[in-house]
Amino acid sequence: MDKFGEILSSMPIDHNLKNKKSKSIKAPNEIYNECSICEGRGWISQDKPISDPSFGQINPCTCRTENLNLEKQSQLLRYSNLGHLSRFTFANLNDDGLSSNVDEQKNYHKALQVIKDYSLKPEGWLIISGEHGSGKTHIAAALTSEYIKNNIPAFFIYVPDLLDHLRSTFSPSSEIKFSDIFELVLETPILVLDGLGIENSSPWAQEKLEQILNHRYNNQLSTIITTSRPISELSSQISSKINNLELCKTVILKPWDLSKNLSQGNINPELFKRMNFKTFNFRGNNPRAHEALSLEMAFKAAKEFANDPHGWLTLFGNTGVGKTHLAIAIAEFRKQKDQFTYFAFVPDLLDHLRNTFAPDSKLAYDTVFDSVKNAKLLILDDLGRERSSPWAEEKLFQIIAHRHNGRMPTVITTMIDFTEDGPLQHIRSRVRDPWVGSCLRIEAPDYRSKYIGKY
């Protein structure tokens, strides 16, 4: 707390700080006694004839200006609370980011341009989001250093540290008042909050953060926020402000592939070995002619979809006819193209969503739900086998409506004939929409039947 106390005592809150001269500047003859230009006076006069309008004018010597700037920047650096992070600048930032993926590098370049534009014109809020290790703190510190270089006061603080400082003011031995720290953060011309969302989220901590952000939001004070969590996982009070596009610019340095971190969305590698296009027997289990034709058509449709996944493909038919095999074969094919497929056995998915509401759940509901809704390629396996309830129907409809509206690549397997009217009509109408995809019936004997040859 000593360093924080020094900042508070030596740097009172003042929006005009950047226009003030430091009280600690030495007397001119003490600073400039070695200057060969002004001989220690701190100013120079122009050698002009009396008739010249500029005769008698004096100008500050360059040595005086340089020393004033150095003192001002030193003062601003102490105010900034950067400490050892002052070593992070745009000059030593990797302009390609930390990913070797070309597409991610392109996205990083676009994000970095927005950030550099904000460094020149810090108006509104700038939200820097991305996975851990994507360079958020380096950029936030570089922005702070850039403002110091331009004589603009900015205050940098790691959010958990801020809350610790606020808590510590309640100690009987604390020499710093809560109001002093709180006012500093409320009113600083540019506030940099690093690591929002990883703090100990107690009701008190949440209240203090929301008070700070509410004040800065209502007064439209320049604020930079870094977070390693998706915006949807932040509190609604905070995320609603961040989603105001008129005030906030949001950049994502490295997007989260949330589905890769969820066991629910992954396919067991053993299934890839057993269920791929090479192992699919489209001749079936002694099918009749029309049954063999339906298998062949489903096989061809699945391969076409795998080659170019767009729109929807719905495979329906009785149990054991190869629907899931073809769906996983599509995922296996896309895996070879480095595209992750989110696979969801629908009954398990709904159980998984329910479990996120448990007190000991390590995953937020929004994290799971958003990863399903926004997966680049989604497989909904065995739709219709879930426990039917108003809540379950609502969640399924939200997923299907979202992907239907966005024409997002989706594979559905089901025993329900969605081409006919019936229950879940609001879902049926979207699944069978010919403008989005196609529904294929597979009519064939059960591959798993032990009564081979009895058809």
N, C-alpha and C positions, 0 to 999 in steps of 0.2 A: 504493500500500500504506500510505501515511501514515494515511489515514482509517481503514482497517481496523485498523491498529495502535492507533489511539486508542480504537476501540471495545473492543478486547481488553484494553487496559491499564486503561481507566476503568470497564469494565462486566464484572466477573467473573460467570461463570455462577452463577445462584442462582434456584431456582424461587420463592423468597419475595421476589424483587426488588420486586414490586409492594407489599409490606408494609413495605419498608425506607425509612428517611428518608435523604435525600441527605447525604453527608459534606460537601458544599460549601455547605450552607445557612449563611447569615450569622447572626451573633449577633442576638438579638431587638432590642436597642436600635439596631442598625445598619440593620435592615429597617424597623422600625415607628416611627422617630422622627418621621414626619410624620403618623401616624395620629391623628385627632382623637378617636377613640373610646377607645383604650387609652393614648394619650399615649406610645407607644413601648414599653410593657411587654410587649405580645404577649398579654395576658390581661385579662379583666375580671371583677370580682366583682359579685354581685347585691346590690342595695340592699334588704335584707330585715331585719325586726326580729329580735332575738335569739331569740325564741320560734319563729320559722319554721325548719322542718327544713333549708331550703336556705341558711340564714345561714352566711356564711363560705366558701361554695363559689365556686370560680373556674372560668371557662370560657375556652377559646381565643378570641381576638378573630377576627373575620372576616378581618382583614388577614393574620393569621398563617396561617390555613387556605388562603387564596387563594394566598399566596406559596409555601407548601409544595406545593400542587398544581401550580403553574406550574413549580417546580423539578423536581418528580418527572416531569412530562410532558416537560420539556426533556431530562432524563436518558434517558427512554424513547425519545425521538425520536433521540438520538444512538445508542442501542443498536439501534434498528430498522434502521439502514443505509438508510433510505428516501432520504435526500438530497433532490434536487429533485423526486422523485416524491411528496413529501408534499403537493404541490398537488392531487393526485388524491384526491377525497373522494366520498362518496355524494351530497353536496349539488350537486356540479357534474357528476354522471353523468346521461347521457341515459337516462331510464327506459324509453324505447321502443326502445333499441338503435340500431344503425346501419343497419338495413335498412328499406326502404320497403314490404316485403312484409308484408301484414296477418297472415298465418299465422306468419311468422317473428317478428313483434312479439309475438304471443300466447305463443309458446314462450319468448321472451326474458323476458317478464313473469313466467312461472312459474319460470324459472331464477333470476331476480333475487330472487324471494321466498325461495327456498331459501337463497340467499347471505346475505340480510339476517337470516334466522333463525339462520344459523350465526354471524353477527357478534354476536348476542346470547348464543348458547350454543355456543362453539367446542369441540365434543366430536367425537372421531374425526377423519377426514380429509375434506377437501372438494376435489374435483377439478373444475377449471374448464377446459373443453375447447372448441375451436372454431377456425375458420379464422383466418388472420392478419388483423388489423384488426378483430376482433370485440369488442375492449374488455377482454380478459382482464387485461392488466397494470394498467389503470385500476382495475378491480374489486379485484385483489389488493392494490394500494397503498391503496385506500379501506378495505379490511378492516384492514390494518395500522394505518392512521391511527385507525380506530375503536377498536381495542384500546388504542392510546396514550391516546386521550381518556378511556378507562375505566381507566387506570392498570394495564393488563395488558401485560407485556413480550412483544413479537413481533419476530422477526428476518426481514427481507426480503432475498433475494439472487437475482440472475439466475444461472441454473445455469451457463452458460459462464464467468461471472465467478468463481463459487465454485471451479470446477475450476482456473481460472488461478491463483487465490490459493493453492490447495493445492499446485499444481506449483511456484509461486515459493518456497515455504518450503524447497525442497531446494537453493536457491541458496546458495553459501557466504556471500554478503553479506546474506542475509535475517536480519532481527532478530526475526522472528516464527516460532514453532515450529509445525510441522504439527499437533501434538496440540492446541495452543490453538485453532486454527481449527476443527479437526475436532470437538473437544468442544463448542465453541459451537454448532455446527450440530446435533450429536447431542442436546444437552440443553436447548436453548432452549424455553421453555414453549410458544410457538407459532412454528412455522417456516413461512415462505412461500417456496416454490421457484418462481420464475417462469421459464418457457421450457424446461421439461423436454422432452427429445427433440430439441433442436436443437444440443446440445453435440457436440463432437468425440468420437464414440463409439469411443474406443480401449478395449482390454481393461482398462487401468488405470482410466480414467474410469468405465467401467461398473461396475467392482468397487467403487470408492469410493461411487458413488451408491447401489448396492445395499446397501452396509454401512450407510449413513445411513438409508435407508428401512427396512431390516430392523430396525434398532434402534428407530426410532420406531414401527414397526408392532407389534413385540413388546411395547413398553411403552405402546402406545396413546396416544402423544403427539400433541397437536393439530397437524395439518400441512395446509397449503394448497398445492396444486400447480396450475400452469397449463401447458397444453400445446396446441400447434397441430397435433398429430398425432392421428389416431384411436388409441384405446386399444389396438386390436389390433396397431398398428405398434410399440408400445413393447416392451421386452424381456419375455419371459415371466415373469421374476422380479418385474418391476414391475407388469405388467398383472394378474398373479394376485392381487396385494394390492389393487389398485384395484377389481377385480371382487368383492371381499368386501363385500357389501351391508350386513353388520352393522356394519362399521367405516367404510366410505366412502360419501359422497354424491357423485354425479357429475352435473354440469350441463353442457349443451352450449349455448353462447351462439348459435352459428350453425353448423348442420350442414354437413358437406361434401357436395357433390354430386360425389362422386369420379368418376362416369362422365363428367361433362362435361370432365374433365381428361385423359381417356384417348382417344387417337385410335381405339383398338380399338372403343369403344362408340358412336362417332358415325357418322351416316349422311351420305354425300356429298350436299350440297345439290342436285347435278345429278340424283341419283336421285329426290329429292322431286319434281322437275319432270316426270320421265318416268314415275314410278310412283306414281300417286295414284288415287283413286276415279274422277275425271273421265276419266282416260286409259285406264282399264281397259275392255277390250272383252270383255264377258262373253258375247258371241255367239261368241267364239273363232275358230279357224281352220277354218271349214267343218265344225263338229261335227255329229254325228248327234244325234237328238232327246234321247237319254238323256245324251249328253255336254254338250249345251247346258244341260240341266237341272242337272247337277252344277256347272257354272260359275256359273249363276245362284244356286244355293243357297250356294255358297262366297262369292260376292260379297255376298249379303245377310247371311250370318253375320259376315263381316268388318266390314261397316258397323255391324251391331248391337254387335259387340264394341268397335269404335272409339268409339261413342256412350257405352257404359257398360262400360269394361274391368274385368271381374271374372272370376275363374276362368281356365280355359285354353281356347285354341283351337288345335287341331292340324290343319294342312292337309297331306294327303299325296297323292302321285301321281307320275307320271313327270316327267322333266325337261321344262322349257319350257311347263308348263301354267298358269303364272301364280301359283304359290304365293308366291314372293318378292315379286312385284308387289303382291299383296294385303297381305302382311305390312308392306311399306314404306308402303303406302297408310294402314294403321292408324297407323303412326308419324307420318306427315305430318299426319293428322287430329288426333292428340293434340298435335302441335307447335303447331297453331293454338290449342289450349287451354292452352298454356304448360306442357305436361307433356313431360319428356324421356324418350325411349325408348332403352334400351340395346340396340343391335343387335349381335349376335355371329354372324358366320359361323363355325360350330363348329370346322372345321379350323384356321382362323386363331386362334380364341380359345385353343385348346389349345397352339398354337405360342407364343402370347403368354405364356401361363402358364409354359411351359417356359423362355422367355427371361428371366423375372424371376430365375432362379437364376444367371444369368451374373454374374461379378464386377463388370462395368461397367454393370449394369442400374440405371436411375434410379428404377425402381418396385419396391416390395416386393411379393412374391407375395400377401401378405394383402390389400394394397390393391386389387389387380386382382380377386382371387377374391371378396372381400367386396362389391365394387361390382357384380359380376355377380349374386351370390346375392341381394343386397338391393335391386336396381334396382326402382323403382316399377312399371315395365313393361319386361319383357324379351322380346326376340325371339331365339330360337335358330334360325338359318337353316341348312338342310341338315344336320340331325342325322342321323348315320349315315354321313356321308362322311369322317369323321375317320379318322386312322390308329389302328386299334384296338390297344390295349395295356392291360394291367391298370391302369396309372397313369391313362390317358385315361378308361377306363370308371369308375374310382373317382371322378375329378373330376366327370365328367358326372353320376354318380349323386348325389354330394353336392349339386350345384346343384339337380338335379331334385327330390330328396327334401326339401331345405330349402324350396323354393318350393311343393311339393305340400303339405307339412305346414302351411304358412302360407296356403294358398289365394291365393298372390300372382299377379297378372295376368301371364300368360305366353302367348306365341305361338310355336308350333313349326312349322317347315316341314321336310318329310322325304320321301324316296322309300320309306321303310319303312312297311308296313302294320302299324301298332301294334295294330290290333284283333285280330291273329292272334298265336299263340304263336311263339316263336323265340328267337334270340340276344338278349342284353340283356333277359332276362325281368324282372329287377328294375326296369328302367326302363320297359319296356312296360306293366307292371301299373299304374304311376302315371300314365302318359300317357293310358291309355284309361279311367281311373277316371271313371265318369259323374257322380260327386258333385263332381268338380272341374271338368270341362269336357267338350268334345265333340271327336270326330275326324271330319273330313270328307274323303272321297275326291274328288279332282278327276279326272274321266275326260274327257280332251279331247286333240285333236291338239296337237302341239308348235307353239307360236306362232312359234318361230324356224325351223321347217322350211321349206326352200326348195321342197318339193314340195307347194305349195299346190294344193288342189283334187283331190288324189289319194286322199282318204279317203272 
